[in-house]
């Protein structure tokens, strides 16, 4: 990784795995991005998306709600959370 302290680098690696459908591999990268920047709503959203697609709907929705609390919204979100 280019700069291992950069939260966006970890987020981008997670996005690559998400796009490939490798959600289990994506989550640790999103976790690292969140560890480095706990207010990075986009990482919470994409981690939630990965959890949801792996069958963890409640964990996924929890992260998606957290991303909204942090001010991030995804216009293409197809995940339905109450």
KACOR-V798450 format. One record per residue. SS is DSSP state (A for helix, B for strand, O for the rest). D_FIRST is the distance of its C-alpha to the first C-alpha in Angstrom with 1 decimal. Layout:
SS:D_FIRST
SS:D_FIRST
This chain:
O:0.0
O:3.8
O:5.9
O:5.8
O:9.4
O:9.5
A:11.2
A:11.1
A:7.4
A:8.3
A:11.6
A:10.6
A:8.9
A:12.2
A:14.2
A:13.2
A:14.5
A:17.4
A:18.5
O:18.6
O:20.7
O:18.5
A:19.2
A:19.0
A:15.3
A:14.6
A:16.3
A:14.1
A:11.3
A:14.2
A:15.6
A:12.6
A:12.9
A:16.6
A:16.4
A:14.8
O:17.2
O:20.2
O:21.8
O:19.3
A:21.7
A:19.7
A:17.4
A:20.7
A:22.1
A:19.5
A:19.4
A:23.2
A:23.3
A:21.3
A:23.7
A:26.7
A:25.9
O:25.7
O:29.1
O:28.5
A:30.4
A:31.2
A:27.7
A:26.4
A:29.2
A:28.7
A:25.1
A:26.4
A:29.3
A:27.0
A:25.0
A:28.4
A:29.5
O:26.5
O:27.7
O:25.5
O:27.4
O:26.3
O:29.2
O:28.2
O:28.3
O:30.5
O:30.2
O:33.5
O:33.4
O:36.6
